[in-house]
Amino acid sequence: MAEIEIRLPKMGESVTEATITNWLKNPGDKVSMDEPLVEVATDKVDNELPSEAEGVLIKQLFEKDEVAQVGDVIAIISSDVNAKADDTSKPEPIVTPKVQETVDSQTPDSGETLIAPNSKQNGSESLRISKSGSKGQFFSPLVRSIAQKEGISQSDLENIVGSGAEGRVTKKDVLAHLTKDVMATPKNKPASNVPKPVVQKDAPMVIPSGEDQIIEMDRMRKLIAEHMVMSKQVSPHVTSYVEADVTNIVNWRNKIKKAYKEREGENLTFTPILIEAIVKAIKDFPMINVSVSGTQIIVKKDINIGMATALPSGNLIVPVIKNADRLSLTGLTQSVNSLANKARDNKLKPEDIQGGTYTVTNVGSFGNVMGTPIINQPQVAIMALGAIRKVPAVVETPEGDFIGIRHKMFLSHAYDHRVVDGALGGRFVRKVADYLEQFDINRDI
């Protein structure tokens, strides 16, 4: 009888854990290959995980609402169709050294030394964690990240006895070391090697009156709130605004949208046309299409456009158009419509929300003329598309200037001032507006 371990798979960029929200099979149930086994939720999306084997589910290693790390064994399936469920008490999740290496490898290695981000607070020296110990030990990026975050010195890290392959120090070893330190430290006396945390003011406590309604945030809203606060803490936001004349686009779309609907069976909205202009501008200014890791700037090769989409629940999700620079306007239209429909029907898959390099949010769909969007980490920029409005404007012609009715919209470009200066951020959004204003009204599609 073979027992097959079912592990939590990697579910997207920066996703390291998932919450078990519902088991679709119980111990003792027969499971077919690719049959839905369990429902999980990450900070990106809810999803069903299919079984990677056929047989009988004999053990669940995580209960509902428990959090599993990527690579953890979450269930065991027996290939023996007559096998019975394991009635023993729930064991600890299995994490082998090989799995630990997989988990560790997901943290990008940004260099030989990690330096604590708050290393100079309170006048203390920088806490440096080297990639290798004095005895030749190798410390993975995850282990070094935990060490610098928790204030473990290089010498203390080197003295931890590793349980991984070839004596390697794992995440479990570091956490066990921290637990031991806490137990050994007298009450009211802080550990000497742990820097004092930055003091932050708590959010104000609101006391509801007897007639106020209290609504508990759902899981997705909590995750969105945490992600937004994190982004504002990580990136100094700056926003540049440009007003674009899109009269040619409006007239062109009005001329061809009926024929397009008959030919393609779907609507041609303004969103793919605007995304096309943004993609062209990114190719002109590739330093907008980057991420930041420590002191390194990672320039993305692919141009993957995330499009913020409102869900019926009122929450927000960002499906991604992959390789948008390789798609025609028809291809962009099909991608936009498909992802929007899947989002509204809660049918997005993990791969549909992975790998975004730049995000667009259409605030104009709610009648807003402009916005100050929050950057979708780990990206460094986001653009809000305002409503298209008819406005009086000065029109310049060879015969002279006159006042005319034009279709205009505001583009709001928010960017991370750590790596995108005002010149780059401003020139980029101006370039997007130029592409929109230079749209060919005789274009075929």
Steps between C-alpha positions, in 0.01 A plus 500: 500500500643837396427814694513821297563834667288790369684827548379858485626617158654833417204724422647819368767763535559598864239246624660293777197367687132419465206447733310172479141620460321172428581134448304360205596141589500332840735227625386170351358658182620384162676767296555508125789666321438876456182482709457804729642408840511815711412868483772746601523877523805721458536877515448491124214263422280213619553176314429125490807275496466182292635168621838403359432129550226239487409291801352544846548805722633356823624807684443877516795681657334839526156586629261761367619859555858388568784661302741283300828612347586436136660154485332366814339157478128566547361151435599139436334279239540124488511325163330201666129539422420288807702718736331645806531846646763552767310544827800618696516853630606766254882505470714803448529609136783319322779725381801311368839666437430485127174686544668752726747576225209558263334741741829679567570539130191713453658793677714684243872507576588865472871468582760375743371693800159590635464824697205561728273771355474674839867440573584858601208561728581612851857565391596131481736356243374316191423133557679311222431137421747340260417229251766269644610437858857492631482118507389477138128472570257620235205711612206519262336837417194407710713412805702820466182704456351359820828552686531867403132562572518339845835652593704176505868585466736328257683322782176373655381376162824308448454324837154366415508125438335434164259214435496534122701318237876501581426678828338796329315748721131511406214731582385251765842516671496880509148510645596239762800716593274803543260304718787385722626858533157624602465227763847573636454877521372628837169680491516877449858468374541520121744264327830680445534402135150604393465862382216699645198505267393820333218652702191553286179662606203267512199571282236697687241294683145588392220441746174431311174641623198282559362560149823449303540190288818295549629301202797268547749515213508183294832326438564666163427848635746443787769393253434799275525732801833348606635518143404866459654603834816305415530671161476849652762407760739354241470752217504881519214575263505789253221564248521688169192602297450561129182586310473321165280588203347167389251638248650295215468181704138569593403575139686195367345265754152633430559432131618137526355358826184358341688319224755376753224357723347317204835362390658408836191444714617734777516869582794725422542719808742787558711297746704295246560813291638681804707197605652486151627858541642420846685196361655713226616754759651224719708387203623860469570526875597149624606632843130530584471122459718409800493367856720577800678236708708657775738730317458319168275612214360205305405601145223272378537348155129427458229765494211355698216745563284455809148641475330575831152350492216556744327184620127470572590473870653849486854365532775551245715257303769555234506246214801529270529524121821306426741626232271789414761642263459196274124534464307684230214729596262211434710275723502761777122537470447125532734481802335795676148362449595144593681594823226743604232234453702236686555743788130580530412130489771413757670269249849649497785252535827574688685547172248768396620734776873428496792688354361851457763767428277810467141560609212700353185596691203648316349746748307657212263202500362642827468852360823625664713745303831416672645309795807441715545121473718295735785305339444125470818362659755386393440725200613863502221677312126498431274710278142608569289565191242773551158541343481622140303827494386751245661834585552836328861535391725723292564335162805618309482501119708661221215745453501599867374387840139437590292349780369152425342202672761231567504166680762513776615288791753523784781247544625470861840333524617399851858376533760391754729798558781272620576403140271711279579871510260774397661536158454133411154474657381820332648422157346153507143616559547777243611237248186295566291812433694564177424151371131549580482840331684373190258210450434430131128551435531298174646198674376149410438228761 
